[in-house]
Amino acid sequence: MNFIIILLVFILMEGATWLIHKYIMHGFLWRLHKDHHDHNHDSSLERNDWFFVIFAMPAIALMYFGAEAGYNYLFYMGVGITLYGTAYFFVHDIFIHQRIKVLRDTKNPYLLSIRRAHKQHHKHTGKEHGECFGFLWVPIKYFKMYFNKK
């Protein structure tokens, strides 16, 4: 049952991420997310990196209170959020934005689709008119671009 909770939360996080990205990061917290789009900074860190701290807090709280209650469902919800955050870090920061130079020349159609959709998202430097707010699941047209190639 615990694995099901972790898996369900991980899957639901994709929808939550889409909503958070579109309505919070491109909404009232644009001030933190803006430098991720316009790269108007000299540091290797961005104000946008604060979202890792912000999003880790609910996961930490869930794991803490779940552990205090005998490792109930709250703990495993926190684990699901943490695993999603870890996947997000590796795919978004390392693979897509190449903060660590790996997988630069991948031929994997799924990874290429995610990278392409994210590039479409970043073609908009302002907070309006955005597209492709998802992370692991992107519009099907990007998958078709790479899966239909022979």
KETI-707593 format. One record per residue (C-alpha): residue in three letters; x, y, z. Coordinates in steps of 0.02 Angstrom, whole numbers, padded with zeros to 5 digits, always signed. Example, Ala and Ser with C-alpha at 12.3 -4.5 7.8 and 13.67 -1.06 7.14 Angstrom:
<sites>
Ala+00615-00225+00390/Ser+00684-00053+00357/
</sites>
This chain:
<sites>
Met+00000+00000+00000/Asn+00142+00121+00040/Phe+00214+00099-00135/Ile+00043+00141-00209/Ile+00035+00302-00107/Ile+00211+00351-00165/Leu+00171+00311-00347/Leu+00002+00400-00344/Val+00076+00557-00265/Phe+00220+00554-00391/Ile+00094+00546-00535/Leu-00019+00680-00459/Met+00131+00794-00438/Glu+00137+00815-00628/Gly-00034+00900-00625/Ala+00012+00999-00471/Thr+00174+01054-00555/Trp+00080+01113-00710/Leu-00041+01216-00603/Ile+00097+01285-00491/His+00207+01329-00639/Lys+00068+01415-00737/Tyr-00025+01505-00598/Ile+00104+01533-00461/Met+00275+01539-00544/His+00205+01634-00693/Gly+00085+01724-00575/Phe+00115+01807-00408/Leu+00289+01729-00385/Trp+00351+01781-00557/Arg+00479+01888-00466/Leu+00569+01729-00414/His+00545+01637-00579/Lys+00585+01780-00699/Asp+00774+01759-00698/His+00752+01579-00755/His+00677+01646-00916/Asp+00778+01803-00950/His+00946+01744-00878/Asn+00976+01921-00817/His+01103+01869-00685/Asp+01287+01828-00672/Ser+01277+01691-00541/Ser+01262+01504-00570/Leu+01116+01512-00448/Glu+00950+01594-00489/Arg+00813+01667-00381/Asn+00710+01528-00462/Asp+00813+01403-00361/Trp+00717+01457-00206/Phe+00572+01352-00272/Phe+00671+01196-00222/Val+00666+01257-00042/Ile+00484+01312-00053/Phe+00427+01146-00127/Ala+00533+01042-00008/Met+00449+01115+00146/Pro+00281+01024+00125/Ala+00372+00861+00088/Ile+00480+00879+00243/Ala+00327+00922+00349/Leu+00230+00772+00282/Met+00375+00654+00315/Tyr+00403+00726+00490/Phe+00221+00716+00544/Gly+00199+00548+00459/Ala+00350+00479+00551/Glu+00287+00550+00715/Ala+00121+00459+00685/Gly+00206+00291+00659/Tyr+00252+00310+00477/Asn+00074+00330+00417/Tyr+00016+00385+00243/Leu+00080+00564+00268/Phe+00258+00501+00272/Tyr+00237+00410+00107/Met+00153+00561+00028/Gly+00309+00660+00075/Val+00417+00525-00003/Gly+00317+00536-00165/Ile+00339+00725-00171/Thr+00525+00707-00134/Leu+00550+00578-00271/Tyr+00459+00691-00395/Gly+00568+00837-00341/Thr+00723+00731-00366/Ala+00665+00680-00541/Tyr+00627+00862-00578/Phe+00802+00914-00526/Phe+00888+00783-00632/Val+00781+00808-00787/His+00754+00997-00779/Asp+00915+01063-00707/Ile+01041+00933-00760/Phe+00971+00864-00924/Ile+00871+01010-00998/His+00969+01160-00935/Gln+01136+01069-00929/Arg+01192+01136-00761/Ile+01299+00980-00763/Lys+01352+00932-00938/Val+01280+00756-00963/Leu+01166+00675-01092/Arg+01199+00816-01213/Asp+01193+00706-01367/Thr+01050+00590-01322/Lys+00948+00511-01460/Asn+00810+00455-01342/Pro+00644+00514-01417/Tyr+00561+00539-01248/Leu+00703+00645-01180/Leu+00713+00745-01342/Ser+00525+00776-01332/Ile+00538+00844-01155/Arg+00686+00953-01202/Arg+00595+01023-01355/Ala+00436+01063-01259/His+00538+01152-01126/Lys+00626+01252-01261/Gln+00454+01306-01323/His+00412+01359-01146/His+00569+01466-01136/Lys+00541+01555-01301/His+00426+01667-01199/Thr+00532+01779-01087/Gly+00382+01861-01005/Lys+00258+01789-00883/Glu+00114+01791-01008/His+00084+01688-01166/Gly+00174+01537-01096/Glu+00152+01358-01153/Cys+00211+01185-01101/Phe+00202+01207-00913/Gly+00218+01021-00880/Phe+00373+00925-00839/Leu+00369+00738-00873/Trp+00217+00742-00984/Val+00214+00868-01126/Pro+00094+00896-01272/Ile+00086+00747-01388/Lys+00148+00847-01538/Tyr+00323+00849-01463/Phe+00323+00661-01442/Lys+00265+00639-01621/Met+00412+00744-01683/Tyr+00537+00616-01619/Phe+00442+00451-01612/Asn+00388+00460-01794/Lys+00565+00483-01861/Lys+00640+00332-01945/
</sites>
